[in-house]
Amino acid sequence: MKCPRCVQIIHRGAESCPHCGFGIGAADERYGADDVVIRRLEDQAGLMRSSEREKLELAMDRFQRRFPQLFFAVYTSRAEGRSDVRQFGFWLLNRAAFQDIGIDRPNACGILLTIDPDAKSAGITWGYGLDAFLTEEDSFLFLSRAHAYWVEGRYSEGIVRGLEQLTKLLIKRCRQAKADPERFERRVAPPLAARQVAERIRAGHRRSAVKEVQA
């Protein structure tokens, strides 16, 4: 993976970046160490009307039906230009307890889009379960596809278009993995008891505030 802070290549299993020292501990210091209970679509920045959110959720449903082991989530926030969406997305995907995502889809199989309209920035973070299937270039293509709509304020439509491209890409990668499974074999073993962790964080936590979002 690439370090969310210095963007250098590091081993997915490393506790912190050997280049700059960034890790989940550093992210916790900035954003908080508690699990954050949210839904898969959190428009904290108020970028979409209710009808637009409904259309986006239908597109997210289609994505999840096509890929039963994955989920796609969106988080928008206004942080007055101080938020680093790459670091924030990394932290949120590690700490989020998604209320409307089943425990059969752990965060390791999630794709999270974060948008900060004030900073005019957006980023995509995915769990280690997708490391063999997605690249930084894929993130760029998604964001490029959506950007033309976002500059016109059509955030929901842009995300839907990006999802359509992401779906086609993952279908292609799945076919490649079926034909050449060794090429797509994950090199890092998943954490122990991943399902139990998902059950814990999605069960009883109260809804938490994200300090950076409300700054």
N, C-alpha and C positions, 0 to 999 in steps of 0.2 A: 504494500500500500504506500501512498504518499503521505508524509506527515502533514496534518492539517495546518501547521504553523509555517514550517520552512519549505514544505513541498519537496523534500528530499525523499528518495525511496528508502523505506524501512521494512523490516520483517513484520508481518501482521501480528505475530505472537509477541513482539517486543512490548515491554511494559511502558517504555518511554522512548522517544526519538534519540538515537545516539548522537545526532548532529546538533539539536537545539534543546533537548531535554523535555520537550512537550509530551504530555500523556494525559490520561483521564484525570489524574490527580490535579494537574494544572488547570484543566478545564473545570473541574469541580470547584476550585478556588475562585474562579471567575463567575461561574453560573450557578453554583450550588451543588451539594452532594446528594440531595434527596431525589428520589424517583418523582417524575412529573407525570401526573395523570392527565392525558389529553385524548382527543379523538384523532382519527386519521386525517381529517381535514380541519385544521385550526386556522381560521382567517383572522388573526389578532389585529392585523393592519387594516381590516375592513376594505379589502380590494375588490370584493365580489358581492353582487346582490344575491338574494336568496335563490332566485331562479338560476343564476349562474352557478351557484354552489351545487344545486340539484343536478344540473347537467354534468358538472365535473364528477360528482359522486357516482353517477351512472357510468361514466367512463372508467372510474376506478373499480367499480363492480365488474365491468367487462374484463378489465385487466386481471382481476383476481380469479375470475372464472376460467380465464385462459391459462393462468399459472396458479394452481391451487396451493402451491407451497410458498408463494410470495405475497407481498403486499406493497402498495404504494401509498405514501403519506405526504401531506403538504402542510407546511407551517409558515405563515407570513407574520412579520412583526415589524414594528417601527422602533428603532433604537437610536434615533437621532444621529445616524451615521457612524456610531461607535461599534457596531456589531461586526464581527468577522464571520460571515456565513459559513465558511469552511470549518472553522473551529467550533462554532455554535452547532452546526449540523452534526458533527462528530459527537459532541457531548449529548445532544438531544436524542440521537438514535441509541446511545448507550443508556440513557436514563429514562426514556419515555416508557410509560405504561399505557398502551393504546387501548382505550375502553372498548372500542368497536372492532378489534381484531382478535380473532380466536387464538388460543394458546398453541394451536397446531401451526401457527405462522409466527415463529419467534423473530425477535428483532434482527437476528443474524441473517434472516431472509427478507429483510425490509429494504425499501428504497425510499429515501426521504429527500424531498425538495424543500429548501428553505429560501424565502424571498424577503429581502429588506428593501422596500421601495425608496426609503429616504437615502440609503447609501447607493441606490441603483445597482444592487448586486443580488445574485442568486447563486445557489450551489446545490449539488446533488451528492448525497452520501449514501452508501449502501453497506450492508452487513457483510461479514467475511464469507457467508455462504454464496455470495455472488462474485467473489474476487476473480474466479476463473472465467466468468462470463461477461464482465463489464470492464471498460477501461476509461481513462481520463478523456480520451478522444470521444467515447460514446456520450459522456456527460456534455462535452462541448457541442456535439451534434444536437442533443436534446435541447439545450439552452438556445442554440442558434435557431432551431425550428420555432421555438416559442417567442423569441425576442421580437420579431416583427409585430406580433399581436400585443405584446406587453407595452411597447412604446406608444401604442394607441389606447392603452388602458384596458385592453381586453385580456385580462389575466387568465380567466377561466378557459377561454378558447385556446390561448397559447399553451396552457398545460395539457389540454386535451390533444392538441396536435403533437406535442412532444411525446405524450403517452402512446399515440398511434405509432410513431416512429420507434419508440422503445419496444413496443410489442413485436413489431416486425423484426427488429434486431435480435431480440431474445429467441424468437422462433428459429431464426437462422442459426444462432449459437447452439440451441438445443439439438438441431439436426446435425451440426458439426460434432457436438459432444457424443451423439449416438454413433456416428461413424468412426470417431477417433477418441474414445473415452480417456485414454491415458493422457492426451494433451490437456484435458480439462480437469484432471484429478487435482483435488485440493491438497496443498502441501502442509497446511496447518490443521491440526485436529481441533474439533469444536470443544468449547468448554464443557466440563462435566455438568450433568443435570440441567441442561439448558431449558428443558420443559418446566422443571420445578421453579427455576428462576422466573420464567414468564408467568407461571401461576401466581407466584408471590407478588410480583410488582403490579399485576393486573387485578388483584383480588380486593385489597382493602385500603389502598392509599387514598388519602383525600386529594382533591385537586390542588396542586401547588402552583405558586406564582414563579415565573421565570424572571429573575432580577434584571437581566440585561434588557429584556423586552420592555419592562415597565420603567426603565431609567428615563 
